[in-house]
Amino acid sequence: MTELRWNPTLLEWVSTASLRQGRPQMPQDWCPFCPGSGRVPEHYDVHIYPNDFPAFTVPPPLPAIEGDDFYKVRPSRGKCDVVLYSSDHHASLPQLPVGHLVKLVRLWRSRFRELKALPGIKYVLIFENKGAVIGVTMPHPHGQIYSFPFIPPRLERELVAARAHRRRHRRCLFCDILKKERRDGRRIIAENAVFTAFIPFYARWPYEVHIFSRRHLGTLEDFRPAEERGLAEILKWVTLKYDNLYQMSFPYMMLLHQAPASGRYPFFHFHIEFYPPHRSKEKLKYLASVETGSGAFLNDSLAEEKAAELRAVRPVRR
């Protein structure tokens, strides 16, 4: 059963998806994403696979319970895709050639166009969870795409801030952040002609990296071919730096922040955010009472120091 339930204390929707309890947990002897499984093509580079345990569906089922004006309930209309990065079960994003990652960026773009055209879709979120400590349930290299019938709260807050900055200063908030970070330089870890990667001044995670487009872009639809390749290149650099930092396959959460699927948002700016859970090779940054219960993050490090560490790491294959 899947449905949306309204939280009147935070003014936000909660997705209830009880069917997801049946997800497999890191199986060792089979993989539905590998050629030969009968569930994917025998040969593929990148591939969209419909999630077997979706939180959102089209058409959505009827809710299990009837809501009212106070406890509102809505059908969980949307789509949940798995994006297979490679047919190689043991590959990961930093191990794939730049040319292969260009295919991934193009797949993201084409699927974004398809999903935003669906009736009722308000936001298309492209993301990756990497590593068992993040909660990954399938070891095959993959990301996901969730199409929401509402704008997720974190993205809504970004939109509110960006809109207010544009009205107050007549400029893009994210363009101003990028200009300030590039002028300062201490938190930059990598850049090419079209993208800049840095640990932001306001980082919440010790090794949090943001990738900003140098040109003001709203969504993947606005990309030119040079930006497709430039994004593939800088994604590989950042993730290689992560892996080489502690000589391990570095876990992270990666999310593409784009303008919503419908409406006009000229004040928003495409960027990617990485949240790695490690604060050192052996220690994790846990979201305990303060972070989870109050929403106030406590960063255990200085952004400038962690940026210097990552900047010094060479983005080469181990």
N, C-alpha and C positions, 0 to 999 in steps of 0.2 A: 504494500500500500504506500502511495506517495500523495502528499498534499502539502499546502502551505498554511501555516498557522500564524496569526498576527500577535506580536508581542507589544501590548499597549504601553509597557514601561519604557521601551526603547524606540517605539514607533518603527519597527522593522519586521520583515517576514522571516519565519524560521521554516526551513524545508524539513518535512518529516518523511522519511523513506525507510520503512521497516524492512523492505526486501533486501536492503544492502547488508543485513546481518549475515546473509548467505554467501558473501564474497569469499573466494579462496584466499589462503594466507601463505604467500610465497611458496607455491608448489615446486617440488624439486624434480619430479619424474614426468611432467607434461607441461605444455605451454600452448595455449590456443593461438598465440601470436606468431608461432614459428611455422614456416612452410612444412607441409606434411600433416598439419593438424586437421585439415579439411575445413578450416574456418577462415583462412586467409588465402590469397593467391599463392601459387607455388613459387612465383618469382615477383618480388616487389622491392622498390627502393624505400618509398614512404607510402603509408596507407592509412586511410580512415576506417576505423573499426567501431561499429555501434556498441556502446557500453552495455554489457550484459546485466548490470545492476544500476540502472539509471535513476537519478533523483528527479529528473524531469522527462516527460514523454509527450509525443504528439500522436494521437489525441491522448490527453491525460485521463486517468481513471477518476471516477467520482470520489470525493473525499469520504473517509470512513465515518466522519462525524459531521453533523450539521452545525454551522456556526451561527453567530448572531451579530448585532451591531457592536458588541463589546469584544467578544472573542471571534474575530472574523476568520473564515476558512475559505481558501480558494483552491481550485485544481492546480496541480503543479505542471503547467504547460511549458514545454521546452525540449531541448535535446541535450544528450550527453554523449560525446564522442571520445574514443581513444585514438590518439594519433601515434601510429607506430613509426619510430624514427628509422628503423632498419630491420631487415630480415635476420640479421646477425643477433642472436640471443645474448651475446656477451659484449656487444658494443655499447657505447654511451655517447652522448652528444659531443664531448670533446675529442673522441676518437674518430669521428667521422670527418671525411674531407670537406673542405669549404664548398666544393661543387655539390656535394650531397646535401649539405645544409641549405644551399640555395633552393634545392627542391623542396625542402621542408618549409622554408619561408613562403614559397609559392603555394604550397598546399594550404598553409595557414590562411593566405590571402584568399584563395578560391573558396575555401570552406567558410570563411568569414562572410563573403558576399552571399553565399547560399543561405546561411543561417539568419543573417540580418533581414533577409527578404521574407522570412516566415511571419505570418500574422501573430501578433502578441508577443514577439521577442523584443525585449527592451535592452538587453546587454549580452554581448558575446565575450566570454572570458576564456582566454587561451592560457594554459599553465602547465607546469611540470612539477611533480613531486619526485625527488630522487633520493633513494636510500631507505633502508629499513627503519632507521631512527625517525624518519619523517612519517612512517606509517604506510609505505608502499606495499601493496599486496601481490603485485606481479613483477618478477625481476626483469622481464624483457624491456629493452629501452623504449620508453613511450612517454608522451605527455597526454593532456586531455583538453577538451573544449566543452564548456558548459554554456548553454544558451538560456538565459534567465528571463522570466516574465516580469522582472523588476530590476532596477539598478541596485546592485549590491551596496550595502551601507558604506564600506570603505571608499568605493568609487564615487558614491554620492557626495561624500565629504570632500573629496578632491575636486569634484565639479563645482561645489559651492565656493570653495576657496579660490579656484581659478576664475570663476565668474566675478567674484567680489574684487579680485586683483585687477581684472581687466576694466571693470567699471571705475575703480579708483585711480588707476595709473595709465590706462589706455595701452597696456602692454600685456603680453602673455606671462603668467606666473612662472611657467617652466622655462621659457626662454630667459627670463631674468635669473633663475637659479643656475641654468647652464652657463650664462655669461659670468656670473659670480664665481662659480666653481672653476671655470677655465682661467679666469683672471688670477685667482688665488693659487691654483695649481697643486697645492699640497695633498689634496684628496683624489686627484686624477690617477687612475691606474692604467688606462689604455685609451687610445682613440685612433680613428682613421678619418678619412675625409668627410664621412657622413654621420658618424656616431661617436659619442664620448661616453666612457665608462668611468664611474667614480664612486667612492663611498661618500654619501651625502653628509653635509654638516650636521644634519638632524638624524643620523642613522640610529636605529633602534637595536639592530643586531650587530655584533662585533665585526663581522665580515660582510655586511649588507652592501651590495653593489647595485647601482642604478645605471641603466644605459639610456641616454637621451638621444633622440634624433637631432642632428645639428640644424636641419631645416624644420620649420614649423609644420608638422604633420598631425592629422587628427587620428587616422586609423591606417591599417595596412593597405587599404584601398588607395591611399595617396602615394604609395611607394613608386619610385622609378627603378629601372633595372639596377642602377648603381647602388641604390639603397637596399635592394634585395641582397646583393652580394656583400655590401658593407655590413649589414646586420649579421649575415652568416659568418663573416670573418670575425667580427667582434664577439659574437657568442662563443665561437671556438676559443678565442684568446682568453676570455674571462673564465670559462670553465676549465681550460688547461691550467691557468694560474691557480684556480682552486685545487685541482688535482695535484699539482706540483708543490703546493704550499707545504703539505705534510706528507707527501708521497703516498697518497691514498685516494680512493674514489670518493670525492668530497660530496656529501649530501647537501641538498638545498631545496628550497621552494622557489620557483620562478614564475612570475606572472606578467603578462602583457597588459599594460594599462592603455586602453583606447577610449575614444569617444563612444557614447552609447550608439546602439544600432539604429535608432530612429530619432529624428529631430536635428536641430542645428546647434553645434557646440564649437564655434570657431575659436573659442578661448582655451580649448583643451589641447594637449600636446602628447603625442605618442611617446611612451617610454616603457622600459622593462625594469622590474624590481626583483632582485635575488635576496632571499632570506636563508642563509646557511645556519644550521643550529649549533655548529661548533664554535666555542670561544677559545679553545686550544686543541691540540691534537687529541688529548684524552678527555676533555671536559666539554659538556654540552650546555648551551644556554636554554634553560627550561622556562616555559611560560607558567609560572606558579601563581600564587594568590594575587599579588599586586598587578601583574600584567593581565592575567585572565579576568580577575574580578573587577578591576577598576579601569582597565584599558590604558593605564599609565606604564610605559616601558622604562626599565632600568637597564641602561647599557653598561656593560662591565669594562669598557675600553674607550680609548680616544680614537675618533675617526681618522685623525691625521697619522697616528702610529700604525693602525691597521692598514691604511692605504699605502704607507711606505713599505710595509711587508709585502703586500700583493704586487706593488709596482716593481719590486726587486725580483719577483719570480718570473722566470722566462716562460713564455707560452709555447713550449715545445713538447712533443710527445715524449713520454718517459720510455 
